[in-house]
Amino acid sequence: MKPLAVFGTSSDAGKTTLVMALCRIFADRGLSVAPFKAQNVSNNSAVTKEGREISRAQCLQAEAARVEPSYLFNPVLLKSHGNGSVQVIVNGLVYQNQSIAAYYAEIDRLKTEVQQAFSKLQQDYDLIVAEGAGSPVELNLLNKDLSNTFVANSFNTKNILVADIERGGVFASIYGTLELMDPIMRENLIGVVVNKFRGDRRFFDEGEKIITERFGVPVLGVLPFQPLNIDMEDSQSLSNYRQRLDNAKIRVAVIAYPGLSNYNDLDVLMGDPELYVELIPAYRPLEGFDMVLLPGSKTVIRDLHWLKNQGLFEEILRFNKAVFGICGGYQMLCESLHDPDALEHDIAIVETGLNLIDDTVLYQSPKILTRGQYPLFSYKAISGYEIHCGRMDKYPLYYQGGLFGRSGSLPLATLLTSMDGGNAEGCREQPRPPSLAVAGTHVHGVFDDDAFRTDYFKVINPHYQGYVYSDYREAEIQGFADMVEKNLDITAILQALQAD
């Protein structure tokens, strides 16, 4: 069976979600399917069973295909490092931080890595569904391309072009892309998918006729707009989250610093009908919230500077309710952060943290990449993964503070319970109001655990009930795939893939 590639007329046209849906549809038809993206640019990553790092988007697609994620699915991952540089991850391991120019200077070597990964997958799977990047007709970058023309031509993929009608100009974007498309890619084009359509489908019948007759390319389907509230690929996609605010009981402020990463930790919170979650991208008072969440950060020290410049640093210090940090956000809660090798910043630096945890952070190579079951917060096994360079001596995995002390082993029920006056024996005074509870962990995915999440939020509000996140997540994937299958000509795609 020939490999399939999904390209877009632009970024955010819907390539990632269409590949995800196709992986589920083909897997349900008995095929072993592997998702693939040669090069991804995203701070949202996860750890595979090999102890390698790939984009969360390819992990989502693997989940849809019901296969174990592998570093082969995303051989090149770029993470923004600020000031025009990127962290280059090759085959799931950090290669080095580079300027864009230096990265492009090594593109031929990276093409070899992409070819090897793709070829290995072809040996192990019936079908590869590859995702393009941005637009396939960025003419000034064609010789530096890894995910579009290079994959299409190297592996003779059958191709689908996705266009986002919601942003307007859908006919111009399709026509222009077709006119500028590489001849081999164009020859192997199965058809066009019009994505994110709103309203009465009949109003696009004439549009479909225009694309088919005037542009000379079949329309494989018109997909209605349907938000997918899991595994947003980049920070710009966060605005696409749709919350189910049927019965909100708890208000959560998520600090959205510029280096926000691994925002899949927000999926479970955004999907919870009992939580109102608001992203905080600039200064605002926080007293109206019940909890402040400091999520992951790709550039922790730079984001600490941002907190201080915005005034949010002092605002968090004044907040006298629940504060929770994850990974980089967890590190910000410490007394100080030491980066002697400039892994997190442009220069070697020591930065003061929020001083809510009596520990220091030291940034060292290699990056910690682990996945498994963790004993956290008095729970024997919480599934998750670690992906960080920061090391902490006292609380390397998690911190769970009481009201008058900084113990890492207090039971969860004491985490947020109010106490009247006095001081607990053997505990020193908190530098914060006594009603504050501080907690955090280096482990991503901790709130995905239903038992921990329910217990945690029940202490904030006893009326909190909780929900089964795995069921919700599966329903999101299957529901989106069902919508795509209903509105897409899957038969035509399969026939093209099986043609000589």
JOKANOR-V341338 format. One line per field, one symbol per residue. psi: psi as a letter, one per 20 degrees, with the letter a starting at -180 (. if undefined). A space follows every 10 residues. Layout:
BEGIN
psi=???
END
This chain:
BEGIN
psi=pqqpqorqir qkikgghggg ghggghhijj qpppqpogpq oqjnrrprhi krprqhghgg hgghilqpqq ihimhppppp jqljrqpppp kjqpfrpqrh ghghhjhhhh hggggggghg hhhiqhppoq papcqjknhi jhijqhiehg gghhjlqqqp pppohhirkh ghhggggghi qphgghhjpg aqppqlpqbo hhijghhhhg ggghikpqoh qopqpoqokq lphrhhihii qoqnlhlphp pppoomrhjp rljiiighgh ioiipopppn irpqqjiiqi qppoaqphmg ghhggggghh jhghhhhipk bpppqpdhhg hhirgqppmh jlhirhrpqp ppaikipmrq pppqqrppnq qbppoqljph oppaqqnqip qpggmhgrpn qahjalqjjq qhhigjpqqo aapqpjprqq jrqiiqpprr qipqjhihog gggggghhhg oiiphrrohh ggghhgghgg hggghhjqnh ghghghhiq.
END
